[in-house]
Amino acid sequence: QLHLMMSEKNELSRSLEMVQKELQEKESEMKREISEYKDRLLQAEKEHQDALTEANRKNEAEIEACQDKMNSLEHFISSQKLEIEHLKSNKEELNSSLKEANQTLQELLKTKVR
């Protein structure tokens, strides 16, 4: 019976060792997989951050270009307003000169008729 017990004990010990070895292998495999997932996550985060940085850079450049264009258009509008004012002033002067010329013409025609 002792021999049978010793044999059983040895069998159980071997089974325990096999189970422990399997558990260690599974633990190693899981650690390796976790490490791979962490590396992939870090890489994905880096790519995402790089994409965000590039998008921000492009947006800032586009905003700056739009601001430059807006400033240019504001300057153009301002110069056009000045030109309009200048043209209005010239029109008033021409209207006044035309009025004077018409009056002079009327006076000359009256003088000629007499």
C-alpha positions as CSV (number, residue, x, y, z in Angstrom):
1,Q,0.0,0.0,0.0
2,L,2.9,2.3,0.8
3,H,4.3,1.5,-2.6
4,L,1.0,2.4,-4.2
5,M,0.8,5.6,-2.3
6,M,4.4,6.5,-3.3
7,S,3.6,5.8,-6.9
8,E,0.4,8.0,-6.7
9,K,2.4,10.7,-5.0
10,N,5.0,10.6,-7.8
11,E,2.3,10.7,-10.4
12,L,0.6,13.6,-8.8
13,S,3.9,15.4,-8.5
14,R,4.6,14.9,-12.2
15,S,1.1,16.1,-13.0
16,L,1.6,19.2,-10.8
17,E,4.9,19.9,-12.5
18,M,3.3,19.6,-15.9
19,V,0.4,21.9,-14.9
20,Q,2.9,24.4,-13.4
21,K,5.0,24.3,-16.6
22,E,1.9,24.9,-18.7
23,L,0.8,27.8,-16.5
24,Q,4.3,29.3,-16.8
25,E,4.2,28.9,-20.6
26,K,0.8,30.5,-20.7
27,E,1.9,33.3,-18.4
28,S,5.0,34.0,-20.7
29,E,2.8,33.9,-23.8
30,M,0.3,36.4,-22.2
31,K,3.1,38.7,-21.1
32,R,4.5,38.6,-24.6
33,E,1.1,39.4,-26.1
34,I,0.5,42.2,-23.6
35,S,3.9,43.6,-24.5
36,E,3.0,43.4,-28.3
37,Y,-0.4,45.1,-27.6
38,K,1.3,47.9,-25.6
39,D,3.8,48.4,-28.5
40,R,1.0,48.5,-31.0
41,L,-1.0,50.9,-28.8
42,L,2.0,53.2,-28.4
43,Q,2.6,53.1,-32.2
44,A,-1.0,53.9,-32.9
45,E,-1.0,56.8,-30.4
46,K,2.2,58.2,-32.0
47,E,0.7,58.0,-35.5
48,H,-2.5,59.6,-34.2
49,Q,-0.5,62.4,-32.5
50,D,1.6,62.9,-35.7
51,A,-1.6,63.1,-37.8
52,L,-3.1,65.7,-35.4
53,T,0.1,67.7,-35.4
54,E,0.1,67.7,-39.2
55,A,-3.6,68.6,-39.4
56,N,-3.0,71.5,-36.9
57,R,0.0,72.7,-39.0
58,K,-2.1,72.7,-42.2
59,N,-5.0,74.4,-40.5
60,E,-2.7,77.1,-39.1
61,A,-1.2,77.7,-42.5
62,E,-4.6,77.8,-44.1
63,I,-5.8,80.3,-41.4
64,E,-2.8,82.5,-42.0
65,A,-3.4,82.4,-45.7
66,C,-7.0,83.4,-45.2
67,Q,-6.1,86.2,-42.9
68,D,-3.6,87.5,-45.4
69,K,-6.2,87.3,-48.1
70,M,-8.7,89.1,-45.9
71,N,-6.2,91.8,-45.1
72,S,-5.5,92.2,-48.8
73,L,-9.3,92.4,-49.5
74,E,-9.8,95.0,-46.7
75,H,-7.0,97.1,-48.2
76,F,-8.5,96.8,-51.7
77,I,-12.0,97.8,-50.3
78,S,-10.5,100.7,-48.5
79,S,-8.7,101.9,-51.7
80,Q,-11.9,101.4,-53.7
81,K,-13.8,103.6,-51.2
82,L,-11.2,106.3,-51.6
83,E,-11.5,106.0,-55.3
84,I,-15.3,106.3,-55.1
85,E,-15.0,109.4,-53.0
86,H,-12.6,110.9,-55.4
87,L,-14.9,110.1,-58.4
88,K,-17.9,111.6,-56.5
89,S,-15.9,114.8,-55.9
90,N,-14.8,114.9,-59.6
91,K,-18.5,114.4,-60.6
92,E,-19.6,117.3,-58.4
93,E,-16.9,119.5,-59.9
94,L,-17.8,118.5,-63.4
95,N,-21.5,119.0,-62.7
96,S,-20.7,122.5,-61.4
97,S,-18.5,123.3,-64.4
98,L,-21.2,122.0,-66.7
99,K,-23.8,124.2,-65.0
100,E,-21.5,127.2,-65.3
101,A,-20.9,126.4,-69.0
102,N,-24.6,126.1,-69.6
103,Q,-25.3,129.4,-67.9
104,T,-22.5,131.0,-70.0
105,L,-23.9,129.4,-73.1
106,Q,-27.4,130.7,-72.3
107,E,-26.0,134.2,-71.7
108,L,-24.1,134.1,-75.0
109,L,-27.2,132.9,-76.9
110,K,-29.3,135.7,-75.3
111,T,-26.6,138.2,-76.3
112,K,-26.5,136.8,-79.9
113,V,-30.3,136.9,-80.2
114,R,-30.4,140.6,-79.4
